[in-house]
Amino acid sequence: MTLTFPHVRRDRLTELVDKLRLALKKFNASPAMKRVRTASGHVGSVRALEVTWGSWHGWHPHVHVLWFGKAGQLDQLRQLQGPWIETLIKVGL
């Protein structure tokens, strides 16, 4: 899955990354994430931060997550979209 958020060109990269880190910490500790980990048979994941830049929107930090779980159960990840958005709002993104 890719975890991203809205931003504009005038946003400072350091502030965006700091808020993204806070969002990830809260999101990973959330009840929704704990439920989905259990339901999907989560056995591990690999996470990578990627930062790109474009002339229209400026810096774009985002996270790619490779999730390992039980076959046929990874559709549980769709349940995380709402909680991710709620977390972004809480941290000011």
Rosetta blueprint (number, residue, H / E / L):
1 M L
2 T E
3 L E
4 T L
5 F L
6 P L
7 H L
8 V L
9 R L
10 R L
11 D L
12 R L
13 L H
14 T H
15 E H
16 L H
17 V H
18 D H
19 K H
20 L H
21 R H
22 L H
23 A H
24 L H
25 K H
26 K H
27 F H
28 N H
29 A L
30 S L
31 P H
32 A H
33 M H
34 K H
35 R H
36 V H
37 R H
38 T H
39 A H
40 S H
41 G L
42 H L
43 V L
44 G E
45 S E
46 V E
47 R E
48 A E
49 L E
50 E E
51 V E
52 T E
53 W E
54 G E
55 S L
56 W L
57 H L
58 G E
59 W E
60 H E
61 P E
62 H E
63 V E
64 H E
65 V E
66 L E
67 W E
68 F E
69 G L
70 K L
71 A L
72 G L
73 Q L
74 L H
75 D H
76 Q H
77 L H
78 R H
79 Q H
80 L H
81 Q H
82 G H
83 P H
84 W H
85 I H
86 E H
87 T H
88 L H
89 I H
90 K H
91 V L
92 G L
93 L L
